[in-house]
Amino acid sequence: MAGKNGDLRWPLIIGGTIVVAAIVAAIWLIGASLAPLPEISTPKMPQPNAYDYYVAAGRMLQDGRQIQVVLLAERHARPPGVQVPRLNRRQVMAAKAALLRKNGAALAKLREGFRYECRHPADRELAPEHPEYAHLQRLATLLAMDSQVRAARGDYAGAARSCLDIIQLGVTMARGGGVMPMLIGAAIRAIGRREFVKITDRLDSGTARRCAKQMEALQRQQPSLADALTEEKWQVQAGLTSMFAGAQAQARDNARRGRRSSPTRSLVWWLMWRQRVRNYVWYMDECIANARLPYAAKAPDPPIPRDPMCEIFCPVLGRCRFGSAREEGWSGLLTATLALRAYRLDHGGYPGSLTDLVPSYLKRIPDDPFALKWPLRYKQGGARYVLYSVGPDGKDDGGAPAHPRPKVRPSWLPQPPPPGWRAVPKGPHSVQEDSQGDIVAGVNIQ
C-alpha cells in the first residue's frame, strides 16, 4: 500500500506544479493584456500644407507614360511590350523640352508648395493607398529633365536650382511619414544628387556656395530614421486596433442574429491580440532606440518576437539603419563637394583641411555617419583631393573605394531576362551593407 502511495505522490506533485505554473502564466498574461497600450499620437497638419500642393501638381501631370518612354529611349532600353523609339541625343533633349513645356503648370504648382511647411498625412491604417507617390517620382524626373535641358543650354545655375528642388521635394515629402514615405523620399533625393554630380564642376563660385549652404539646410530638415519608425509604430498599432474593433463589431452582429459564439474563445483571442500588439510595440521601441545611436555603435537588431503578426511587420525594419546612414553620408559628401568647388574658384586651389570651409562656405563640417563622432575624411594633394566616408565597415582605408562582395548566383533563381530587354546594370562601385572600403565622393554611386 505504501508503495502505491509513493508511486502516486510524484505524479501528483508534478501535475500540481504544472497547474500552478499555468495559473500564474494566465494571471500574468491577463494582467499584461489589461494594462493600457501606448497612446497613439495624431499630429496637427500645417495650414496650408505643402504636401497638398505636391499632390495637386502630380494630378496636373500630362503624358506621364511618355516621361518613362523618353527615359527608356535615352538608355537604349526596350522592355517587352513597350514601344520605345530610337532617338539620338538631340532628339532625346527635344523630347524632354517638349515634356517640360507641357508640364510647366505642374512644376509651377510644385514650386509654389515649397513656400509652405510640409507634413505627410498621418496614416492610421495598415495598408494606406498613396497613388501620389508615383506622381511625385515623375515630378522629380521632370525636374531632372529640366536640369539636363538647362545644362545643355549652358544655364548651370538654373540646372542647380532644379537639382535643389528635387532634393527639397524628397526631404519635405517624407516629414511626418513612416518607413514607406522615407524610402520614396530617399529615391527622389537620389535623382537630385545624381544630376548635381554631373554639373558640379561647371558651377561658378557664387552658385556653388549657395548650393552648399542650401544643401546643408536641407540636411538639417531631413526627417530622422527614429521619427519614421515612431510614425510606423503608431500606424500599425492604430491599424491593428481598427481591425480588432471591426472583428468585435462583427461578433456583436452575429450575436444579434442568433449565431452562437464562445465567450471563452473570444476572451482568449482578445488576450492574444493584445499581447501581439505589445510584442510589436516592444520591438519597434527597441528599433527606435537603436536608430538614435550612431550606426558605428553597431547596436544589434532586437530579436523578432515569435508570433505571426511580428513576423509579417518586423523583418524589413532592421535593414533601414544602413540605408539611412548611407543616405546621410551621400548627402554630406555632396554638400562638402559643392563647398570645395566654391573654395577652389575663390582661392585658386583646394584647402588644406575641411575646417578651412567653416564658416564662409559651411556652418560645420558634415559628420560621417559610419564613424563615431568624426566628420568626413579629406586628403588634399595639389590640384586634386579625396573626400570620403569610412563606409559600412567602419575602417579608414585612406580613400580606397568600397566594392560589394561578389555573390554567387543561386541555381534556383529565375533565368536572366530575354535578350530584347536591356536593363541598366548596377555600377561596380555601389555600396552595400557588407562592402569593404570607403565611400568616396565622385566614385561610389550617389
Residue pairs with C-beta under 8 A, 6 or more apart in sequence:
29 271
29 275
30 271
32 274
32 275
32 278
33 270
33 271
33 274
33 275
33 278
37 237
37 241
37 274
37 277
37 278
37 281
38 237
38 281
40 124
40 234
40 237
40 238
40 241
41 234
42 122
42 124
43 119
43 122
43 176
45 119
45 121
45 122
46 116
46 117
46 118
46 119
48 116
49 116
49 117
49 118
49 119
50 113
50 114
50 115
50 116
50 117
50 118
50 172
51 113
51 118
51 119
51 120
51 121
51 172
51 173
52 113
53 109
53 110
53 112
53 113
53 116
54 110
54 113
54 118
54 132
54 136
54 139
54 169
54 173
55 132
55 135
56 109
57 106
57 107
57 109
57 110
57 113
57 135
57 139
58 106
58 132
58 135
58 136
58 138
58 139
59 135
60 103
60 105
60 106
60 109
61 103
61 106
61 135
61 138
61 139
61 142
62 102
62 103
62 106
63 99
63 102
63 103
64 135
64 138
66 95
66 99
67 99
67 138
67 141
67 142
67 145
69 82
69 83
69 84
69 85
70 87
70 92
70 95
70 96
70 99
70 145
71 141
72 78
72 79
72 82
72 84
73 84
73 85
73 86
73 87
73 92
73 95
74 87
74 92
75 422
75 424
76 422
77 84
77 421
77 422
77 423
77 424
78 84
78 420
78 421
78 422
79 420
79 421
80 418
80 420
80 421
87 95
93 148
93 149
93 152
96 145
96 148
96 149
97 149
99 142
99 145
100 107
100 142
100 145
100 146
100 149
103 142
106 139
106 142
107 139
107 142
107 143
107 146
110 139
110 165
110 169
111 165
114 165
114 168
114 172
118 172
118 173
118 175
119 175
119 176
120 173
120 174
120 175
120 176
120 177
120 181
121 176
122 176
122 231
122 234
122 235
123 177
123 178
123 231
123 235
124 234
124 235
124 238
124 239
124 242
125 235
125 238
125 239
125 242
126 235
126 236
126 239
126 240
126 243
127 239
128 235
130 180
130 181
133 180
133 181
133 184
136 169
136 173
136 184
136 188
137 184
137 187
137 188
139 169
140 166
140 169
140 170
140 188
140 191
140 192
141 191
143 162
143 163
143 165
143 166
143 169
143 191
143 192
144 162
144 163
144 166
144 191
144 192
144 194
144 195
146 159
146 162
147 158
147 159
147 160
147 162
147 163
147 166
147 195
147 199
148 159
148 195
150 156
150 158
150 159
150 162
151 159
151 198
151 199
151 202
156 199
156 202
156 203
156 204
156 207
157 203
157 204
157 207
159 195
159 199
160 196
160 199
160 203
160 207
160 211
162 195
163 192
163 193
163 195
163 196
163 199
163 211
164 192
164 211
164 214
164 215
164 218
165 192
166 188
166 189
166 191
166 192
166 195
167 188
167 189
167 192
167 193
167 196
167 215
167 218
168 218
169 188
170 185
170 186
170 187
170 188
170 189
170 190
170 191
170 192
171 185
171 189
171 218
171 221
171 222
171 223
172 221
173 181
173 184
173 185
173 188
174 181
174 182
174 184
174 185
174 186
174 222
174 223
174 228
175 221
175 223
176 223
176 231
177 185
177 223
177 228
177 231
178 228
178 229
178 231
178 232
178 235
179 228
179 229
179 232
179 316
179 317
179 320
181 228
182 223
182 225
182 228
182 320
182 324
183 323
185 223
186 323
186 327
189 327
189 331
190 330
190 446
193 330
193 331
193 334
193 446
194 446
196 211
196 334
196 338
196 446
197 334
197 442
197 446
200 208
200 337
200 338
200 341
201 341
203 211
203 338
203 341
203 342
204 345
205 341
205 342
205 345
205 346
206 342
208 338
208 339
208 341
208 342
208 345
209 338
209 339
209 342
209 361
211 338
212 335
212 336
212 338
212 339
212 342
212 361
212 362
213 361
213 362
213 363
215 331
215 334
215 335
215 338
216 335
216 362
216 363
216 366
218 331
219 328
219 331
219 332
219 335
219 366
222 328
222 331
224 291
224 292
224 324
225 291
225 320
225 321
225 324
226 288
226 291
226 292
228 320
229 284
229 287
229 288
229 291
229 317
229 320
230 284
230 288
232 284
232 317
233 280
233 281
233 284
233 285
233 288
236 280
236 284
236 313
237 277
237 280
237 281
240 273
240 277
240 280
240 309
241 277
244 270
244 273
251 261
251 266
254 261
255 261
275 307
276 305
276 307
276 308
276 309
276 310
277 309
279 305
279 307
279 309
279 310
280 305
280 309
280 310
280 313
280 314
282 302
282 305
283 302
283 304
283 305
283 310
283 314
283 317
284 317
286 302
287 301
287 302
287 317
287 318
289 299
290 299
290 301
290 302
290 321
291 320
291 321
291 324
293 299
294 369
294 371
294 372
294 373
295 321
295 322
295 324
295 325
295 369
295 370
295 392
296 369
296 370
296 371
296 372
296 394
297 372
298 394
301 318
304 310
304 311
304 314
304 315
305 314
319 433
322 392
322 433
325 369
325 370
325 392
326 369
326 392
326 431
326 439
328 367
328 369
329 368
329 369
329 370
329 376
329 389
329 439
330 439
330 446
331 366
332 366
332 367
332 368
332 369
332 376
332 389
333 366
333 376
333 387
333 388
333 389
333 439
333 441
333 446
334 441
334 446
335 362
335 366
336 354
336 357
336 362
336 365
336 366
336 376
336 378
336 387
336 441
337 387
337 441
337 442
339 357
339 361
339 362
340 350
340 351
340 357
340 385
340 387
342 361
343 350
343 351
343 356
343 357
343 361
344 350
349 383
350 380
350 383
350 384
350 385
351 357
351 380
352 380
353 378
353 380
354 365
354 375
354 376
354 378
355 365
357 365
358 364
358 365
365 375
365 376
366 375
366 376
367 374
367 375
367 376
368 374
368 375
368 376
368 377
368 389
368 390
369 389
370 389
370 390
370 391
370 392
370 394
370 439
371 389
371 390
371 394
374 390
376 387
376 388
376 389
377 386
377 387
377 388
377 389
377 390
377 396
377 399
377 438
378 385
378 386
378 387
378 388
379 385
379 386
379 398
379 399
386 399
386 440
387 440
387 441
387 442
388 399
388 438
388 439
388 440
388 441
389 438
389 439
390 396
390 397
390 438
390 439
391 397
391 402
391 431
391 435
391 436
391 437
391 438
391 439
392 402
392 431
392 432
392 433
392 434
392 435
393 402
393 435
393 436
393 437
396 438
397 436
397 437
397 438
398 438
399 438
399 440
400 437
400 438
400 440
401 429
401 437
401 438
401 439
401 440
401 443
401 444
402 429
402 431
402 435
402 436
402 437
402 438
402 439
402 440
402 444
403 428
403 429
403 435
403 436
403 437
404 430
404 431
404 432
404 434
404 435
405 432
405 434
405 435
405 436
417 423
426 445
427 445
429 443
429 444
429 445
430 444
430 445
431 439
431 444
431 445
